[in-house]
Amino acid sequence: MSISYEVRKQIAHICFDRPEKLNALTLDMYEQLARAFVRANDDDGVRVVLLTGAGDRAFCVGADLTESIPALAEGRFDISEWDGAHIKQPGFYKPVVAAINGLCMGGGFEIMLAADIRVAADSAIFALPEASLGFTPAGGTLVRLTRQIPYAYAMELMMTAERFPASRLAEMGLLNRVVPAAELAQVALAYAEGIAQKGRVAISVIKEAALTLGHLSFQEAFAREAKLGQRAFTSDEARAGLQRFLAR
C-alpha cells in the first residue's frame, strides 16, 4: 500500500506513503486515493479527512511521469480516471484538511486545491510545472484555481510554471497557515479535531453551499441557500445545540 488510511477519533488520516519517490503517485496509487476518499465519504463515523505526505521532503509531487506519460501517450489511460483522486466527484461534502510539507507540485498541488483547510510548513515549495513540460494542470486546477484566488495570481502560477515558497502562496490566499515544520502536524490536527467537534450536518451544508451556489443567479442561490439552511436547522444536532444554548 502506498496510500495509507486510518480512522482515529472521527478523523480519516490519508497519507501519501512513498517518501523515497517524493510521494509521486503511480496509477495504482491514484486508484487507492480515490477509494480512500470514497471510503471516508461513506463512513458516518468520519467527520473530517486529514491529508498528509510521509517524510519531510514532499507532500506529493504529483504523478509518477515515468509511468503515466507513456500510458497517456499510448492511449492506455485517460486522465478522467483520476477524477476520484482529485475529488471531482459530486456529493463529497466532508471537510478536508491538508498538512503540506516539502514539495507540493503538479498533481500534489492539484489535490491540495481540493482541500478546505491548508496548513503548510514554512519550508514547503509549490509549483505547477505542467506548462514547462508541454501539458496542462487538468486535475481540477483549470477549474478551481481562478475560483479560489485572483485571476492574475492564478495565471502566474500556471503560466510561469515556477516554484513558489509557502509565504508567497499565503499572500495569494491559497493557504490558511504557514508554520514551522516542527509544528505542522500539530496545527493541522488541531484544525481537524476542532472541525470534527462541530455539527456534522452544518459542516456538510457549508461545504455543499460553497461548492454549488457560486454559479447561480442571486435569486436561485438564495432559494437554494434557504433549502440547505433548513436542512441544517432541522437536524438533530441543531435541536441539541439549541437546547444547550437555552440551558445556559
C-alpha positions in Angstrom: 0.0 0.0 0.0 1.3 3.4 -0.9 -1.8 5.3 0.2 -2.3 4.7 3.9 -5.7 5.1 5.6 -6.6 5.1 9.2 -9.5 6.5 11.2 -8.8 7.9 14.7 -11.3 10.0 16.7 -13.6 10.6 13.8 -10.7 11.8 11.6 -9.7 9.8 8.5 -6.0 10.1 8.1 -5.0 9.6 4.5 -1.3 9.7 3.7 0.8 9.6 0.5 3.3 7.0 1.6 6.0 6.7 -0.9 8.6 9.1 0.6 11.6 7.5 -1.3 10.0 8.8 -4.5 8.8 12.1 -3.1 5.3 10.6 -2.8 4.9 10.6 -6.6 1.6 8.9 -7.5 1.6 5.7 -9.5 -1.5 4.8 -11.4 -2.3 2.3 -8.7 -1.9 5.0 -6.0 -4.4 7.2 -7.8 -6.9 4.4 -7.6 -6.1 3.8 -3.9 -6.5 7.5 -3.2 -9.9 7.7 -4.9 -11.0 4.6 -3.0 -9.8 6.2 0.3 -11.9 9.4 -0.3 -15.0 7.3 -1.1 -14.4 5.2 2.0 -14.2 8.4 4.1 -17.2 9.9 2.5 -19.3 6.8 3.0 -18.3 6.3 6.7 -20.7 8.1 9.1 -18.0 7.7 11.7 -15.7 10.0 9.8 -16.2 13.8 10.3 -13.0 15.1 8.7 -10.3 14.0 6.4 -6.7 14.8 7.2 -4.4 14.5 4.2 -0.6 14.3 4.7 2.6 13.1 3.0 5.1 10.7 4.5 8.6 12.0 5.2 9.8 15.6 5.4 10.8 16.0 1.7 7.5 16.1 0.0 3.7 16.3 0.4 3.3 15.0 -3.1 5.0 15.8 -6.4 2.1 14.5 -8.5 2.0 11.7 -11.0 5.0 9.4 -11.5 5.6 10.6 -15.0 7.8 7.6 -15.9 4.6 5.5 -15.7 1.7 8.0 -16.5 3.2 9.7 -19.6 3.8 6.5 -21.6 0.3 5.3 -20.6 -1.3 8.5 -21.8 0.8 8.8 -24.9 -0.1 5.2 -25.9 -3.8 5.8 -25.3 -3.9 3.2 -22.5 -5.2 5.7 -20.0 -7.5 8.7 -19.8 -6.9 11.5 -17.2 -10.6 11.4 -16.3 -9.8 8.2 -14.4 -8.0 10.4 -11.9 -11.2 12.4 -11.1 -11.9 10.5 -7.8 -8.3 11.1 -6.5 -8.8 14.8 -7.3 -12.2 14.9 -5.6 -14.0 16.0 -8.7 -17.0 13.7 -8.0 -20.3 15.4 -6.8 -21.5 14.7 -3.3 -18.2 14.9 -1.4 -19.0 17.4 1.3 -16.8 16.2 4.2 -14.1 18.7 5.1 -10.5 18.0 4.1 -7.5 19.4 6.0 -4.2 19.3 4.2 -0.9 19.3 6.0 1.7 20.3 3.4 5.4 19.5 4.0 8.3 19.8 1.5 7.5 19.7 -2.2 3.9 20.2 -3.3 3.9 20.1 -7.1 1.8 19.1 -10.1 -0.9 16.7 -9.1 0.0 17.2 -5.5 -0.7 20.9 -5.8 -4.0 20.0 -7.6 -5.1 17.7 -4.8 -4.2 20.4 -2.3 -6.7 22.7 -4.1 -9.4 20.2 -3.3 -8.7 20.7 0.4 -10.8 23.1 2.5 -8.1 24.0 5.1 -4.4 24.1 4.1 -1.6 24.3 6.6 1.9 24.4 5.2 5.4 24.2 6.7 7.4 27.3 6.1 9.9 25.2 4.1 7.2 23.9 1.7 7.7 24.6 -2.0 4.8 24.8 -4.5 4.7 24.6 -8.3 2.5 23.8 -11.3 5.3 22.7 -13.7 3.0 21.3 -16.4 3.3 24.1 -18.9 7.1 23.7 -19.0 6.6 20.0 -20.0 4.0 20.8 -22.7 0.8 19.9 -20.9 -1.7 21.5 -18.5 -2.7 21.1 -14.9 -6.1 19.5 -15.7 -6.6 17.7 -12.4 -9.1 20.3 -11.2 -6.8 23.3 -11.4 -8.1 24.8 -14.6 -11.5 25.0 -12.8 -10.6 25.6 -9.2 -7.7 28.0 -9.2 -9.3 31.0 -10.8 -12.3 30.5 -8.5 -10.1 30.4 -5.4 -7.7 33.3 -6.0 -7.5 36.4 -8.2 -7.0 35.8 -11.9 -3.5 37.3 -12.2 -2.2 35.1 -9.4 -3.7 32.0 -11.0 -2.2 32.8 -14.3 1.2 33.5 -12.7 1.2 30.0 -11.1 0.0 28.2 -14.2 1.9 30.0 -16.9 5.3 30.6 -15.4 5.5 27.0 -14.0 7.9 28.4 -11.4 8.5 27.3 -7.9 7.0 29.4 -5.1 7.6 29.4 -1.3 4.8 28.9 1.1 4.9 32.5 2.1 4.1 33.6 -1.4 1.1 31.1 -1.6 -0.2 32.5 1.6 0.0 36.0 0.2 -2.1 34.8 -2.8 -4.7 33.4 -0.4 -4.2 29.7 -1.1 -3.0 28.8 2.4 -4.7 29.2 5.8 -1.5 29.0 7.9 2.3 28.7 7.4 4.0 27.3 10.4 7.4 25.9 11.4 7.9 22.4 10.0 8.1 21.0 13.6 4.6 22.4 14.3 2.9 21.3 11.1 1.3 18.0 12.2 0.1 19.5 15.5 -1.5 22.6 13.9 -3.2 20.6 11.1 -4.5 18.0 13.6 -5.9 20.8 15.8 -7.8 22.1 12.8 -9.2 18.6 12.0 -10.1 17.9 15.7 -11.8 21.3 16.0 -13.9 20.8 12.9 -14.8 17.3 14.0 -16.5 18.7 17.1 -18.8 20.9 15.1 -22.2 19.9 13.7 -21.8 17.2 11.1 -24.8 18.4 9.1 -23.8 22.0 9.5 -20.3 21.5 8.2 -21.6 19.4 5.3 -24.1 22.1 4.3 -21.5 24.8 4.5 -19.2 22.9 2.1 -22.1 22.0 -0.2 -23.2 25.6 -0.4 -19.6 26.8 -1.1 -19.2 24.3 -4.0 -22.6 24.6 -5.6 -24.1 28.1 -5.2 -21.4 30.2 -6.9 -22.6 29.7 -10.4 -26.2 30.5 -9.7 -28.0 33.9 -10.0 -28.7 35.6 -6.7 -32.3 34.6 -6.8 -31.6 31.0 -7.5 -28.7 30.9 -5.0 -30.8 32.5 -2.2 -33.6 29.9 -2.8 -31.1 27.1 -2.7 -29.4 28.5 0.4 -32.8 28.5 2.2 -33.2 24.8 1.5 -29.7 24.0 2.6 -30.1 26.1 5.7 -33.4 24.4 6.5 -31.7 21.0 6.4 -29.2 22.2 9.0 -31.7 24.0 11.2 -34.0 20.9 11.4 -31.2 18.4 12.1 -30.9 16.6 15.4 -27.6 18.3 16.0 -29.2 21.7 15.6 -32.0 20.8 18.1 -29.5 19.6 20.6 -27.4 22.7 20.1 -30.4 24.9 20.7 -31.2 23.0 23.9 -27.6 23.6 25.1 -27.9 27.2 24.3 -31.2 27.6 26.1 -29.8 25.7 29.1 -27.2 28.4 29.6 
